[in-house]
Amino acid sequence: MRGARRWVVALMVIPGGLQAQPDTLPATDEEDYSQYDDLGFADEKARRFCSQKIFDLSPQRFISLMWDAQGPYDLGFSPDGSYAEDADAPVAEEGRASYTGGLRVQANIPVVSRNSIIWQLGANYWDVRYALSEQRTTDSAAGLLGALADRGLRTAGLNTTLFKPLNETHFLILQASADLSGDHFLDDPPGLRYLRYSAAVLWGRRPHDRLQWGVGLSRTYRVGAINYIPVVMFNYTAPGRKWGTEILLPARAHYRRTFSARSLLLAGYELEGQSYRIQRLSTDASSFEVRRGELRLRAEYQRQLIGFLWMSVQAGYRHDWSFDADRLPEGREFFRGFFGDQPFAMRGSLGGAPYVQVGVHLVSP
């Protein structure tokens, strides 16, 4: 949706038969033009607002169905205990994941869409299943390998985004989400006290149709544990409109190559993660939560299929950022950040793996 108003001026000339006019015209009163001194255009004082888009950004997705699959890798976990950040932890259980993946469903629907404000509501469901082999355990193993093999991990949540233009060049973006993540299934979700909340606020500028940048602050679980970090957005399209960037640091950064109005390529990285409650290892007094975070180096090809229906094929390498675990008394979250010294309840290690992801998307006009 373009916030800039478009003026269309039509000059219509209608030729007619030329007829002789009488030599004497009827007398008319001379018009007093001073009465129009205070007249202005009807839209002269109307406020103008910047758009949420710039030229050639990858299409905004309303509804997405995707399948994600990772290649083989090794993984191992320590016993349930107490471990400092830099302490060595023994391996109590280990194995090999021959397959990791599952369905991802996302929706992001506009509720209010006006020049002066855009409000969207969304939902997401991610399912991750583990096919494990060569499992080796000791008597001190907590049983996390078995929990992953039997139940996997999944996330279900709701989110909302508010884009509020302040004028023709400045804007605010507000985002909030609530997620339930763990080894539960849809028919046995944990209590709402285990909801994990994320939020972000960003102030930005859109000086022209090829540049959009902003700075802000976020509360996020993208690398597993809760953190409060600054964010920087930089979306840019080059004058030739063949390449650009789509960046929201530190969450993701991509170089964009536009082949045509119907196809493009993104190359870069994204951080993914969440805090997952493992019901098998939790009690009412203590929630055992795996702080899963990963870095994905990737390339993604997007192409229009028909109308507003697009497809995507993504391939890359998944690097383990974190798979440690914490015990939260009665499920109450705590903030470790970059400088906290709270001990971990379990240390985990996952090898890197190639991955692919395919999807179909209903996109914005």
Helices and strands as residue ranges (DSSP letters): G 33-36, E 61-70, E 73-77, E 93-113, E 118-137, H 144-151, E 153-165, E 170-182, G 192-194, E 196-208, E 211-220, E 227-237, E 243-249, E 252-260, E 263-277, G 279-281, E 286-306, E 309-329, E 348-350, E 353-363
